[in-house]
Every structure is written in C-alpha cells, then in structure tokens.
Amino acid sequence: MALRGFERLAEALAAAWNEGRPDALRGFEALGRAYLAFARREPAHYAAMFETRIPFEAYPGLLAASDRAFAILRDAADRLTATLPRAGRPPGSDDRAACVGDVATASPRCSSAPIRRGANCRCRRRTCWRRAC
C-alpha cells in the first residue's frame, strides 16, 4: 500500500510541477496543492506511507519509490530557490542537493518533527527524512 502510494504521489507531483513550467513559482504552488490534494484524496495511502513507520531500508522498492517522489519536491525547491538573489536564499541551499532540506523544516515523514542535524544524511548535515522521526 505504501509503495503504490509513493508511486501515485510521484505521478501527481510530477504532473503538477510540470518541470517548473510556466515558471518555478507557479509550478511550486501547483506542487503544494497537488501534495495536499493527494493527502485528502488518498488518506489510506497517505497513512501507509507516513504513519506506519515502515523501515524503508528493508524494502528497496519502497525506498526507491519514496526517493522518486521526494526528488520532485527537492528539484522544485532547488529550482525555486535558484530564482532568489543569493543573499535571500536559505542557509545551505547551494549545497543541499543530497538532503531533503537544509533548513529546519518539518520532516516529510512526520509533520511535527523537525529535520535534525546528524550523521545519517548523505550530505552529513542533517538526518535523512526517513530517519527524522
């Protein structure tokens, strides 16, 4: 159920993002609306994806599907951030490609848990979202 949920979420996010067309801000807004719509429209999938605390590392297919979905979010955030003047960008945004987020935002796994600094993230700056809560 979680695997299919991530596949469906990735499809919805990719369609909404549309490679940032017509521009990154509109694409990002559409992406946010699509994410929320998915959560409302697919509550069982959403719960299986984020509330069951499945050990993603034990299921390579699930891990890959979740990575594909969140890669769309990362790409959108990076592309939108790139449109900002350098002085107005979030700290670490220039080198956050290996991490879900480099600012203390909510973890995609748990909306109430902040992403924390730690050694588990590929960029070694914060824990990966899969281990954040």
C-alpha positions as CSV (number, residue, x, y, z in Angstrom):
1,M,0.0,0.0,0.0
2,A,2.8,2.4,0.9
3,L,4.7,1.6,-2.3
4,R,1.7,2.3,-4.5
5,G,1.0,5.4,-2.5
6,F,4.5,6.8,-3.3
7,E,4.1,5.9,-6.9
8,R,0.8,7.7,-7.1
9,L,2.2,10.7,-5.2
10,A,5.2,10.9,-7.6
11,E,2.8,10.9,-10.5
12,A,0.6,13.6,-9.0
13,L,3.7,15.7,-8.1
14,A,5.4,15.4,-11.5
15,A,2.2,16.4,-13.3
16,A,1.7,19.4,-11.0
17,W,5.3,20.5,-11.1
18,N,5.5,20.2,-14.9
19,E,9.2,20.8,-14.8
20,G,8.6,24.2,-13.3
21,R,6.5,25.5,-16.3
22,P,5.4,28.1,-16.9
23,D,7.7,29.3,-14.1
24,A,9.2,27.9,-10.9
25,L,6.8,29.8,-8.5
26,R,3.6,28.7,-10.3
27,G,5.0,25.2,-10.5
28,F,5.8,25.2,-6.8
29,E,2.4,26.4,-5.9
30,A,0.8,23.7,-8.0
31,L,3.1,21.2,-6.4
32,G,1.9,22.2,-2.9
33,R,-1.7,22.0,-4.0
34,A,-1.1,18.5,-5.5
35,Y,0.6,17.2,-2.3
36,L,-2.3,18.4,-0.2
37,A,-4.9,17.1,-2.6
38,F,-3.2,13.7,-2.6
39,A,-3.3,13.5,1.2
40,R,-7.0,14.4,1.2
41,R,-7.9,12.1,-1.7
42,E,-5.8,9.1,-0.7
43,P,-5.9,9.0,3.2
44,A,-5.2,5.3,3.3
45,H,-2.2,5.5,1.1
46,Y,-1.0,8.6,2.9
47,A,-1.3,6.8,6.3
48,A,0.5,3.8,4.9
49,M,3.3,6.0,3.6
50,F,3.9,8.2,6.6
51,E,2.2,6.8,9.7
52,T,3.2,3.1,9.8
53,R,6.9,3.7,10.4
54,I,7.9,1.1,7.9
55,P,11.7,0.5,7.8
56,F,12.2,1.8,4.2
57,E,15.7,0.4,4.2
58,A,14.3,-3.1,4.5
59,Y,12.3,-2.6,1.3
60,P,14.4,-1.4,-1.6
61,G,11.4,-0.9,-3.9
62,L,9.6,1.2,-1.3
63,L,12.8,3.2,-0.7
64,A,13.2,3.9,-4.4
65,A,9.6,4.9,-4.9
66,S,9.8,7.3,-1.9
67,D,13.0,8.7,-3.2
68,R,11.4,9.4,-6.6
69,A,8.5,11.2,-5.1
70,F,10.7,13.4,-2.8
71,A,13.2,14.0,-5.6
72,I,10.4,16.0,-7.3
73,L,9.9,18.1,-4.2
74,R,13.7,18.6,-3.9
75,D,14.0,19.6,-7.5
76,A,11.2,22.1,-7.2
77,A,12.6,23.6,-4.0
78,D,16.0,23.9,-5.6
79,R,14.7,25.4,-8.8
80,L,12.6,27.9,-6.9
81,T,15.5,28.8,-4.5
82,A,17.7,29.4,-7.5
83,T,15.5,32.2,-8.7
84,L,16.1,34.1,-5.4
85,P,19.0,36.5,-5.1
86,R,21.9,34.7,-3.4
87,A,21.6,36.9,-0.2
88,G,17.9,35.9,0.1
89,R,18.4,32.1,-0.2
90,P,18.0,29.8,2.8
91,P,21.3,28.8,4.6
92,G,23.0,25.9,2.9
93,S,20.7,26.0,-0.2
94,D,23.6,25.9,-2.6
95,D,24.8,22.5,-1.3
96,R,21.6,20.7,-0.3
97,A,21.1,18.5,-3.3
98,A,21.8,15.3,-1.3
99,C,19.5,16.3,1.5
100,V,15.7,16.8,1.7
101,G,16.2,20.1,3.3
102,D,18.9,22.1,4.9
103,V,16.7,24.5,6.9
104,A,14.9,23.3,10.0
105,T,11.6,22.5,8.4
106,A,9.1,19.7,9.1
107,S,10.2,16.3,8.1
108,P,8.1,14.7,5.3
109,R,7.9,11.5,7.4
110,C,6.3,13.4,10.4
111,S,4.8,16.8,10.0
112,S,5.6,17.6,13.6
113,A,9.2,16.5,13.8
114,P,12.0,18.9,12.6
115,I,14.8,17.6,10.5
116,R,17.7,17.4,12.8
117,R,21.5,17.6,12.4
118,G,23.2,14.2,12.4
119,A,25.4,11.7,10.6
120,N,22.6,9.8,8.8
121,C,22.0,12.2,5.9
122,R,24.0,11.7,2.7
123,C,25.4,15.3,3.0
124,R,26.1,14.7,6.7
125,R,24.4,18.0,7.6
126,R,21.0,16.6,8.8
127,T,19.4,13.2,9.3
128,C,17.6,11.9,6.3
129,W,13.9,12.4,6.3
130,R,13.4,8.6,6.6
131,R,15.2,8.8,10.0
132,A,14.0,12.1,11.2
133,C,11.2,10.9,13.4
